[in-house]
Amino acid sequence: MKIYEYIFPATMLAASVCGCVRNSGEMAASNECEPLFMNIETLPEGGYSLISVSPFDGSRDTLEISKPLNRLIVMSTSYIGFLDAIGADSVIVGVSGGEYVCDSSVTAGLGNGTVTDIGYDASHDYEKIMALKPDLLLTYSVSPVKSQFLSKLESLGIKTFIVNEHLERHPLARAAYVRLFGALTGNMATADSVLEVVSCNYISMRDSVRSSLRTNDTSDKNRLNAREAEHESGETGMKALKSRKILVNIPYKDQWFVPGQESYLTTLFKDAGGEILGAKAGSSVSGLISVEAAYSLSKEADLWMNVGWCRTLEQLLSVNPLFEDFLRNIQGNATARGYCSDKDSSDAVSANAVRNDNKQGYNLEVCRRDVSANTVWNDNKRLNAKGGNDFWESGVVRPDLLLRDLVGIFNEDGGYTPIYYKAIK
């Protein structure tokens, strides 16, 4: 499933085209997006030396490629996204957890037997792996300790390579792993082309958002100075777009995780003009907060993103009775800050009802009307029948599309239909 369309409103399109001609400052910014845990070196005699660096202890896994590989087993669906992006998903002969794959070509292969599901988690089928005779098995690490799975594969003579793309902090650093798959399959030119388009799109939009936020900050100061004159004339300036204040996630097994300020998700949200509330400064890992702490954050938030498994408001409210108050707070903040300003008078009345802090009961229909103004969103628009999420498959190689989704959501761009996100109603 190739998602190369990149649809913008006219103003954003112009910004993206101009942004493709980068100045030295922008090039320096793009260098910050280089992968931390992967390096590719061209060999003098041709081919590539691939180096995977452990985020845990700095150890290196090195693989030399002298010719394209034709038979790969992939242990993560994100690897399928990379291979699909360069038109090389036909080299996949085995996957882990096939029911969670979204790619139509690989799914078809699972159906007709050209692709084999070798098992998931602790139930890998080593006989199937051996029978596939792979050129390489691509997997990932979650600790510095070598897994029993890797040790077993080594004893069987199966060549493996560790890919740590899931631990990269910057969205473009993760996308850059498309070059690894280009090197493996002889499609480096295509991989470089894909990465150039994605990087150009992403950086252009990010810089446009930053410029807009700076402009609006300046406008706010000017409006403060001119407030008395505006009051006398009865005129008001255009409301400035603010950085959205965002509550993320819901409890998972009674634990509420919030990504650190240096994490992948926080970077993505920040580049789109949002601030994840409760994110720990200087950390790239998720921290834990209580439901009570999350409730306090909801008093600051004007948007709620990534609400776990929930697809409807009823499901969200069933998680915790306090979520009724969360929604009141968030919708009230969004309305007070000038979002959903195009709603008609009847909706304005319901917005006031949602903001009311009285404890005389909660009207789900009132909340549903207000949340239709899009204050609760989830990244589950592209789920397959078993819950596999294309956000973590094709979305990893296309952070420019993820960013475009978020910019549209944060700025309530009614002319744009998100690809990976859906409003929860």
C-alpha positions as CSV (number, residue, x, y, z in Angstrom):
1,M,0.0,0.0,0.0
2,K,1.9,3.0,-1.2
3,I,0.8,6.4,0.2
4,Y,2.7,8.9,-1.9
5,E,-0.1,11.4,-2.3
6,Y,0.7,14.5,-0.3
7,I,-2.3,16.8,-0.4
8,F,-2.2,20.3,1.1
9,P,-4.3,23.4,1.1
10,A,-2.8,25.9,-1.3
11,T,-0.9,27.9,1.3
12,M,0.7,24.8,2.8
13,L,1.6,23.5,-0.6
14,A,3.4,26.7,-1.4
15,A,5.3,26.5,1.8
16,S,6.4,23.0,1.2
17,V,7.6,23.7,-2.3
18,C,9.6,26.7,-1.1
19,G,11.0,24.7,1.7
20,C,12.5,22.1,-0.6
21,V,15.2,24.7,-1.4
22,R,17.0,24.5,1.9
23,N,19.4,27.0,3.3
24,S,22.4,26.1,5.4
25,G,20.4,26.5,8.6
26,E,17.7,24.0,7.5
27,M,20.4,21.6,6.4
28,A,21.9,21.8,9.9
29,A,18.5,21.0,11.3
30,S,18.1,18.0,9.0
31,N,21.5,16.6,10.3
32,E,19.9,16.4,13.7
33,C,17.6,13.8,12.2
34,E,20.3,11.3,11.3
35,P,19.8,7.9,12.9
36,L,21.5,7.3,16.2
37,F,21.6,3.5,16.1
38,M,22.3,2.8,12.4
39,N,25.1,3.6,10.0
40,I,25.5,2.6,6.3
41,E,28.9,2.7,4.7
42,T,29.6,2.1,1.0
43,L,32.3,-0.6,0.4
44,P,35.1,0.2,-2.1
45,E,34.4,-3.0,-4.0
46,G,30.7,-2.3,-4.1
47,G,27.9,-3.1,-1.8
48,Y,27.4,-1.9,1.8
49,S,28.5,-2.3,5.3
50,L,25.5,-2.1,7.6
51,I,26.1,-1.2,11.3
52,S,23.5,-1.5,14.0
53,V,24.4,0.2,17.3
54,S,22.8,-1.0,20.5
55,P,21.0,1.8,22.4
56,F,21.7,-0.1,25.6
57,D,25.4,-0.8,25.7
58,G,26.8,0.6,22.4
59,S,27.7,-2.8,21.0
60,R,27.7,-3.1,17.2
61,D,26.1,-5.6,14.9
62,T,27.7,-5.5,11.4
63,L,26.6,-7.0,8.2
64,E,28.2,-6.7,4.7
65,I,26.0,-6.8,1.7
66,S,27.6,-7.5,-1.7
67,K,24.5,-8.4,-3.6
68,P,20.7,-7.8,-3.2
69,L,18.9,-10.2,-0.8
70,N,15.8,-12.0,-2.1
71,R,14.4,-13.8,0.9
72,L,13.8,-11.9,4.1
73,I,11.9,-12.8,7.3
74,V,10.8,-9.6,9.1
75,M,9.8,-9.6,12.8
76,S,8.2,-6.1,12.8
77,T,5.4,-4.7,10.6
78,S,7.3,-1.5,10.3
79,Y,9.9,-3.3,8.2
80,I,7.1,-4.2,5.8
81,G,6.3,-0.5,5.5
82,F,9.9,0.3,4.6
83,L,10.0,-2.5,2.0
84,D,6.7,-1.5,0.5
85,A,7.8,2.2,0.2
86,I,10.6,1.1,-2.1
87,G,8.6,-1.4,-4.0
88,A,10.5,-4.4,-2.5
89,D,7.9,-6.1,-0.4
90,S,8.1,-9.1,-2.7
91,V,11.3,-10.2,-1.0
92,I,9.3,-11.0,2.2
93,V,8.9,-14.7,2.7
94,G,8.2,-14.7,6.4
95,V,6.6,-12.4,9.0
96,S,5.9,-12.5,12.8
97,G,2.2,-12.1,13.7
98,G,0.7,-12.2,10.3
99,E,-2.8,-11.3,11.5
100,Y,-1.6,-7.9,12.4
101,V,-0.1,-7.0,9.0
102,C,-1.9,-4.2,7.1
103,D,0.0,-4.4,3.7
104,S,-2.3,-5.9,1.1
105,S,0.5,-7.6,-0.9
106,V,1.9,-9.4,2.2
107,T,-1.6,-10.2,3.4
108,A,-2.3,-11.8,0.0
109,G,0.9,-13.7,0.3
110,L,-0.1,-15.0,3.7
111,G,-3.3,-16.2,2.1
112,N,-1.8,-18.0,-0.9
113,G,1.2,-19.4,0.9
114,T,4.0,-17.3,-0.6
115,V,4.5,-15.7,2.8
116,T,4.6,-17.7,6.0
117,D,3.7,-16.6,9.6
118,I,6.6,-17.9,11.7
119,G,4.8,-17.1,15.0
120,Y,4.6,-14.3,17.6
121,D,6.2,-13.5,20.9
122,A,7.3,-16.8,22.6
123,S,5.7,-19.1,20.0
124,H,8.1,-18.9,17.1
125,D,8.1,-21.9,14.8
126,Y,11.8,-22.8,14.2
127,E,10.9,-25.5,11.7
128,K,9.1,-23.0,9.5
129,I,12.0,-20.6,9.8
130,M,14.4,-23.3,8.7
131,A,12.2,-24.4,5.8
132,L,12.0,-20.8,4.4
133,K,15.8,-20.7,4.0
134,P,16.0,-16.9,4.5
135,D,18.9,-14.9,3.3
136,L,18.4,-12.8,6.5
137,L,16.0,-12.5,9.4
138,L,15.5,-8.9,10.6
139,T,14.6,-8.4,14.2
140,Y,14.9,-5.9,17.1
141,S,16.2,-5.6,20.6
142,V,14.5,-4.6,23.8
143,S,17.4,-5.0,26.2
144,P,21.2,-5.5,26.2
145,V,20.7,-9.2,26.9
146,K,20.7,-11.4,23.9
147,S,17.3,-13.1,23.6
148,Q,16.8,-16.8,23.6
149,F,15.2,-16.4,20.2
150,L,18.4,-14.9,18.7
151,S,20.6,-17.5,20.4
152,K,18.5,-20.3,19.0
153,L,18.6,-18.8,15.5
154,E,22.4,-18.6,15.7
155,S,22.6,-22.2,16.7
156,L,20.5,-23.1,13.7
157,G,22.8,-21.1,11.4
158,I,20.1,-18.5,10.5
159,K,21.7,-15.1,9.7
160,T,20.1,-12.3,11.6
161,F,20.5,-8.5,11.9
162,I,19.1,-6.2,14.6
163,V,17.2,-3.1,13.6
164,N,16.7,-0.5,16.3
165,E,14.5,1.9,14.4
166,H,11.8,1.7,17.1
167,L,14.2,3.4,19.6
168,E,15.1,6.4,17.4
169,R,13.7,9.6,18.9
170,H,13.1,11.7,15.8
171,P,10.5,10.8,13.2
172,L,12.9,11.5,10.3
173,A,15.6,9.4,12.0
174,R,13.2,6.5,12.0
175,A,12.2,7.2,8.4
176,A,15.9,7.1,7.4
177,Y,15.9,3.4,8.0
178,V,14.4,3.1,4.5
179,R,18.0,3.3,3.3
180,L,18.8,0.2,5.3
181,F,16.2,-1.7,3.3
182,G,17.3,-0.1,0.1
183,A,20.8,-1.4,0.8
184,L,19.5,-4.9,1.6
185,T,17.5,-5.2,-1.6
186,G,19.5,-3.2,-4.2
187,N,17.1,-0.3,-4.1
188,M,19.2,2.4,-2.6
189,A,18.5,5.0,-5.3
190,T,14.7,4.5,-4.7
191,A,15.2,4.6,-0.9
192,D,17.2,7.9,-1.2
193,S,14.5,9.4,-3.3
194,V,11.7,8.4,-0.9
195,L,13.7,9.8,2.1
196,E,14.4,13.1,0.3
197,V,10.7,13.6,-0.5
198,V,9.6,12.7,3.0
199,S,12.3,14.9,4.7
200,C,11.6,17.8,2.4
201,N,7.9,17.6,3.1
202,Y,8.4,17.2,6.9
203,I,10.9,20.0,7.3
204,S,8.9,22.4,5.2
205,M,5.8,21.9,7.2
206,R,7.5,21.9,10.5
207,D,9.2,25.2,9.7
208,S,5.9,26.7,8.5
209,V,4.3,25.7,11.8
210,R,7.2,27.3,13.8
211,S,7.0,30.5,11.7
212,S,3.3,30.7,12.3
213,L,3.6,30.2,16.0
214,R,6.3,32.9,16.2
215,T,4.2,35.3,14.2
216,N,1.1,34.6,16.3
217,D,3.2,35.2,19.5
218,T,4.2,38.6,18.2
219,S,0.6,39.3,17.2
220,D,-0.5,38.5,20.7
221,K,1.9,41.1,22.2
222,N,0.7,43.7,19.7
223,R,-2.9,43.0,20.5
224,L,-2.2,43.4,24.2
225,N,-0.8,46.8,23.5
226,A,-3.8,47.7,21.3
227,R,-6.5,46.2,23.5
228,E,-7.8,49.5,24.8
229,A,-8.0,50.9,21.3
230,E,-9.8,47.8,20.1
231,H,-12.3,48.0,22.9
232,E,-13.1,51.6,22.1
233,S,-13.6,50.9,18.4
234,G,-15.6,47.7,19.0
235,E,-13.2,45.7,16.7
236,T,-11.1,42.7,17.6
237,G,-8.1,41.2,15.9
238,M,-8.1,37.7,14.5
239,K,-7.5,35.1,17.1
240,A,-4.0,33.7,17.0
241,L,-3.3,30.0,16.7
242,K,-1.7,28.7,19.9
243,S,0.3,25.7,20.6
244,R,-2.3,23.1,21.5
245,K,-2.1,21.7,25.0
246,I,-2.5,18.0,24.7
247,L,-3.5,15.2,27.1
248,V,-2.3,11.8,25.6
249,N,-3.2,8.2,26.2
250,I,-5.5,6.4,28.7
251,P,-4.5,3.9,31.5
252,Y,-3.0,0.6,30.3
253,K,-3.4,-2.0,33.0
254,D,-3.9,0.7,35.5
255,Q,-0.8,2.6,34.4
256,W,-1.0,5.9,32.6
257,F,2.1,6.4,30.4
258,V,3.2,9.9,29.2
259,P,6.1,10.0,26.6
260,G,9.2,12.1,27.6
261,Q,10.0,15.4,26.0
262,E,12.7,13.9,23.9
263,S,10.6,11.0,22.6
264,Y,9.4,10.2,19.1
265,L,5.7,11.1,19.7
266,T,6.5,14.3,21.6
267,T,8.8,15.5,18.8
268,L,6.1,14.7,16.3
269,F,3.4,16.6,18.3
270,K,5.8,19.5,18.9
271,D,6.7,19.9,15.2
272,A,2.9,20.0,14.5
273,G,2.4,22.8,17.0
274,G,1.4,20.9,20.1
275,E,2.6,20.4,23.6
276,I,2.2,17.0,25.4
277,L,1.3,17.8,29.0
278,G,3.2,16.0,31.7
279,A,6.1,15.0,29.4
280,K,9.3,14.7,31.5
281,A,12.0,17.1,30.5
282,G,15.2,15.6,29.1
283,S,13.7,12.1,28.8
284,S,13.1,9.9,25.8
285,V,11.2,7.2,27.7
286,S,7.7,7.2,29.0
287,G,6.9,8.1,32.6
288,L,4.0,7.0,34.7
289,I,1.3,9.3,36.2
290,S,-1.7,8.6,38.2
291,V,-5.3,9.1,37.0
292,E,-5.5,12.0,39.5
293,A,-2.5,13.6,37.9
294,A,-4.0,13.1,34.5
295,Y,-7.2,14.8,35.7
296,S,-5.1,17.8,36.7
297,L,-3.6,17.9,33.3
298,S,-7.0,17.8,31.7
299,K,-7.7,21.2,33.3
300,E,-4.9,22.6,31.1
301,A,-5.6,20.5,28.0
302,D,-7.7,21.6,25.0
303,L,-7.2,18.3,23.0
304,W,-7.1,14.6,23.9
305,M,-5.0,12.4,21.6
306,N,-4.3,8.7,21.3
307,V,-7.0,7.3,23.5
308,G,-5.8,3.6,23.4
309,W,-8.3,1.0,22.1
310,C,-11.3,3.4,22.2
311,R,-13.2,4.0,18.9
312,T,-16.3,5.8,20.4
313,L,-17.1,8.1,23.2
314,E,-19.1,5.4,25.0
315,Q,-16.0,3.2,25.0
316,L,-13.8,6.0,26.3
317,L,-16.3,6.9,29.1
318,S,-16.5,3.3,30.1
319,V,-12.8,3.2,31.0
320,N,-13.2,5.5,34.1
321,P,-16.1,7.5,35.5
322,L,-13.8,10.5,35.9
323,F,-13.4,10.8,32.1
324,E,-16.7,12.6,32.0
325,D,-15.0,15.4,33.9
326,F,-11.9,15.1,31.7
327,L,-14.1,15.8,28.7
328,R,-15.8,18.8,30.3
329,N,-12.4,20.3,31.1
330,I,-10.9,19.7,27.7
331,Q,-13.9,20.9,25.7
332,G,-14.3,23.9,27.9
333,N,-10.7,24.9,27.4
334,A,-10.9,24.4,23.6
335,T,-14.0,26.6,23.4
336,A,-12.5,29.3,25.7
337,R,-9.3,29.4,23.6
338,G,-11.2,30.0,20.4
339,Y,-11.3,26.6,18.8
340,C,-14.6,25.3,17.4
341,S,-15.5,29.0,16.8
342,D,-17.6,28.3,13.8
343,K,-20.3,26.3,15.7
344,D,-23.8,27.6,15.6
345,S,-25.7,29.0,18.6
346,S,-27.2,25.8,19.6
347,D,-23.8,24.1,19.8
348,A,-22.5,27.1,21.7
349,V,-25.2,26.5,24.3
350,S,-24.1,22.9,24.6
351,A,-20.5,23.9,24.9
352,N,-21.4,26.0,27.9
353,A,-23.2,23.0,29.3
354,V,-20.1,20.9,29.0
355,R,-18.0,23.6,30.7
356,N,-20.4,23.7,33.6
357,D,-18.7,22.3,36.6
358,N,-21.8,21.4,38.5
359,K,-22.3,17.8,39.5
360,Q,-25.9,17.4,38.6
361,G,-25.2,14.6,36.1
362,Y,-23.6,14.2,32.7
363,N,-25.3,14.3,29.3
364,L,-23.5,12.1,26.8
365,E,-25.4,13.6,23.9
366,V,-24.2,17.0,24.9
367,C,-20.7,15.8,25.0
368,R,-21.0,14.0,21.7
369,R,-22.1,17.1,19.9
370,D,-19.2,19.1,21.4
371,V,-16.6,16.4,20.7
372,S,-17.8,16.4,17.1
373,A,-15.9,19.7,17.1
374,N,-12.9,17.3,17.3
375,T,-11.3,17.6,20.7
376,V,-10.7,13.8,21.0
377,W,-8.7,11.9,18.4
378,N,-7.1,8.5,18.0
379,D,-4.5,7.1,15.7
380,N,-6.6,4.0,14.8
381,K,-8.2,5.0,11.5
382,R,-6.3,2.3,9.6
383,L,-6.8,-0.8,11.7
384,N,-7.1,-4.2,10.2
385,A,-9.7,-6.8,11.4
386,K,-7.4,-8.1,14.1
387,G,-6.3,-4.7,15.4
388,G,-3.0,-4.3,13.4
389,N,-2.4,-0.6,13.1
390,D,-1.0,0.9,9.9
391,F,0.1,3.9,11.9
392,W,3.1,1.7,13.0
393,E,3.5,0.1,9.6
394,S,3.4,2.5,6.7
395,G,3.3,5.5,9.0
396,V,6.8,5.0,10.3
397,V,8.3,5.6,6.8
398,R,5.9,8.5,6.2
399,P,6.2,10.9,9.2
400,D,5.4,13.7,6.8
401,L,1.9,12.3,6.4
402,L,1.6,11.9,10.2
403,L,2.7,15.5,10.7
404,R,0.2,16.7,8.1
405,D,-2.5,14.8,10.0
406,L,-1.6,16.5,13.2
407,V,-1.3,20.0,11.7
408,G,-4.8,19.6,10.3
409,I,-6.1,18.4,13.6
410,F,-4.4,21.0,15.8
411,N,-5.5,23.8,13.5
412,E,-9.0,22.4,12.8
413,D,-8.4,22.3,9.0
414,G,-11.9,21.3,7.8
415,G,-10.6,21.0,4.3
416,Y,-8.2,18.1,5.1
417,T,-9.1,14.5,5.8
418,P,-6.6,12.8,8.1
419,I,-5.0,9.6,6.8
420,Y,-4.1,7.9,10.1
421,Y,-6.2,9.7,12.7
422,K,-10.0,9.7,13.4
423,A,-12.2,11.8,15.6
424,I,-13.7,10.0,18.5
425,K,-17.5,10.6,18.7
